[in-house]
């Protein structure tokens, strides 16, 4: 007689789950389930033939889900079926489970950490978990609730018996970013996106293939429009401008004769637009200046990735493998740093930030005269950054995506977990 043994799930909604209170397998098997760090192997049923006395045997193994369980025993060729109940208890104390291990919130936000002691499979244990604020100037903790009280990276120490663990929270300054991110299938960078500096308020502006996977969006001076780069006709790069609802147009129409227009940035006073361009009618390629609406573009000098100083008297730009600063009144240009990418002036005009594109892609700062070159953001970063309006923070992106803020004074880094798929940020000043 054929007999079927089946380990039932905890509830009907878990009918397809492999993690169960019990497992069952043929009696000759050494084990019904094994769980390794990177893999698992489980057996939930055994079909056996009874012996001459009508007895059937299977091996049962307690599972990884604590609580009541059962093994159903049935004879497939008849309507005979019964269930044998079991109860699986939690294993030994092995870890601390937390619902919010890392997040970002603004000052004044209060949220539960959702912590509990658990065995190695996450089943709740009765031991208490004690919470301590390791950064009392950033967060306060009371009754299991975390309150953000200051800017910075908060650390919550969790202790249960001999176990200790840490949860984190970033408390950033308020702001609104435009960034470029991955599409729904994570197949390509396609999403021009708005997001707050804490990762909230996320909204898609439009989908774009961008130019070579790089949109380099920048806010207009009034904060109502965004310039970005995309593919134009004949496979050339062109600048486009869109409102925050995704209604876009080409910034420099074809009658102006640009075969390339990229790397746009506005002057600090909002009176001019600088960009890299190549104009077919004149053969001039390099840094251009135009009106904020793209009208009356004027060639200035050869170079790439322009960035005007806040007072408009100088321009930082790339030439060859060096970062230069040019005085617009005299035309004098001097190299100030090697291997730069997309320089940006601090609002006060005392520093220039850039990603050092030497294979390491670290975030560097340098004075306009080339002195005091220093690293403020070690590690691999995307080639693009933006200053906060008050000049105390930089918005950057880790290579492969993931926004973080860096405090210029001390290098404090605030990852924004809800923006792990975004890069190329620009911080709105209004």
Buried (B, 14 or more C-beta within 10 A) or exposed (E): BEBBBBBBBBEEEBEEEBBBBBBBBBEEBEEBBEEEEEEEEBBBBBEBEEEEEEEBEBBBBBBBBBBEBBBBBBBEEEEEEEEBEBEBEBBEBBBBBBEBBEBBBBBEBEBEBEBBBBBEBBBEBEBEBEBEBBBEEBBBBEEEEBBBBEBBBBBBBBBBEEBEBEBBBBBBBEBBBBBBBBEEEEEEBBBBBBBBBBBBEBEEBBBBEBBEEBBBBBBBBEEEBBBBBBBBEEEBBBBBBBBBEEEBEBBBEEEBBBBBBBBBBBBBEEEBBBBBBBBBEEEBBBBBBBEBEBEEBEBBBEBBBBBBBBEBEBBBBBBEEBBBBBEBEEEEBEBBBBBBBBBBBBBEBEBBBBBBBEEEBBBBBBBBEBEEBEEBBEBEBBBBBBBBBEBBBBBBBBEEBBBBBBBBEEEBBBBBBBBBBBBBBBBBBE
